[in-house]
Amino acid sequence: MAVENQDSNNNEAIGDAAIVAGDAYKVVLENEFVRILELRMDPGAKTEPHGHPNMVAVMIDGGTFRFGGPHSSTTPTDLEIPSGSVSFQPADQHTTENIGGGAVHGFLIELKG
C-alpha cells in the first residue's frame, strides 16, 4: 500500500518509505492494523525524503543517524539510537542517513487507523 504524505506546508507529496527508500526499508508484514518495515542501512547510506505514520521503532543494531527535513531549509538532527531500544515516533517526513561507523538494523511498526 503506497502512502503519500503532505509536508507541513501542504506542498509536494512525500513518498512512501518502502517505495522511495527501498534500499533501506523492506515491508515484512502488512495487514489492516500495522505495516512492519525492516530497516537496514550501511555506514554512509542516505534515503530520499519519505514519510511515516505514527510508529514504534525497534532497533536491533543501533547507530548514529542524521534525520533531515524533506526540504533543504530544515536543520538536520543527529541522534544516537542504541541497540535494543524501543520507542514511539509520531508521524513525520524526513531523510535518514547512517552517519555512524557500523551497519544499522531495526524494525519500524507503522500504525494504521
C-alpha positions in Angstrom: 0.0 0.0 0.0 1.6 3.2 -1.1 1.2 6.2 1.3 1.9 9.7 0.3 2.3 12.3 3.0 2.0 16.1 2.6 4.7 18.2 4.2 3.8 20.6 6.9 3.2 23.4 4.4 0.9 21.1 2.2 3.5 21.3 -0.6 4.7 18.4 -2.6 3.8 14.9 -1.6 6.5 13.0 0.3 6.8 9.4 -0.8 6.2 6.1 0.9 9.4 4.9 2.6 9.2 1.4 1.1 9.0 2.8 -2.4 11.3 5.9 -2.5 13.8 4.5 0.1 13.5 0.8 -0.9 17.3 0.2 -0.4 16.8 0.8 3.3 13.2 -0.2 4.0 11.5 -3.5 3.2 7.9 -4.4 4.0 7.9 -7.7 6.0 4.3 -7.7 7.1 1.2 -5.7 6.4 -2.4 -6.0 7.4 -5.3 -3.7 8.3 -3.7 -2.7 11.6 0.1 -2.3 11.0 2.8 -2.3 8.4 6.2 -3.5 9.6 9.3 -2.3 7.8 12.7 -3.8 8.2 15.4 -1.1 8.2 18.9 -1.9 7.1 21.5 0.8 6.3 25.2 0.6 5.8 27.5 3.4 7.0 27.1 6.5 4.8 23.8 5.4 3.3 21.1 8.1 3.0 17.5 7.8 2.0 15.3 10.0 -0.2 12.7 12.2 1.5 9.9 10.0 2.8 7.2 9.8 5.4 5.9 7.5 8.1 2.7 7.5 10.1 2.8 7.1 13.9 5.1 4.1 14.6 7.0 2.1 17.1 10.8 1.7 16.3 12.7 -1.4 17.5 16.5 -1.2 17.0 18.3 -4.5 16.8 21.7 -3.0 15.8 21.7 0.7 16.7 23.9 3.5 15.5 24.1 7.2 14.8 21.6 8.8 12.5 21.1 12.2 10.9 17.4 13.0 10.3 16.8 15.8 7.9 13.6 17.5 6.8 12.3 16.9 3.3 13.4 20.4 2.2 17.0 21.8 2.5 15.9 24.6 4.7 15.2 22.2 7.6 18.1 21.8 10.1 19.3 18.2 10.3 19.1 16.4 13.7 21.8 13.9 14.7 20.6 11.1 17.1 22.3 8.1 18.6 19.9 5.2 18.8 21.2 2.3 20.9 20.9 -1.3 20.1 17.9 -2.9 21.8 16.0 0.4 22.1 12.2 0.6 21.6 10.5 4.0 21.1 7.3 5.6 19.8 7.7 8.0 17.0 5.0 10.4 15.8 4.2 10.8 12.1 7.0 12.6 10.3 8.6 13.3 7.0 12.4 13.2 6.7 15.5 11.9 5.2 17.6 9.3 7.1 21.3 9.0 7.0 23.6 6.5 8.8 26.4 8.7 9.9 27.9 6.1 12.3 30.7 3.6 11.7 28.6 0.4 11.5 25.6 -1.0 9.8 22.2 -0.5 11.5 19.3 -2.9 11.6 15.8 -2.5 13.1 12.1 -2.7 12.6 9.5 0.1 12.2 6.0 -0.9 13.2 3.8 1.7 11.4 0.3 2.1 13.0 -2.8 2.3 10.8 -6.1 4.0 11.7 
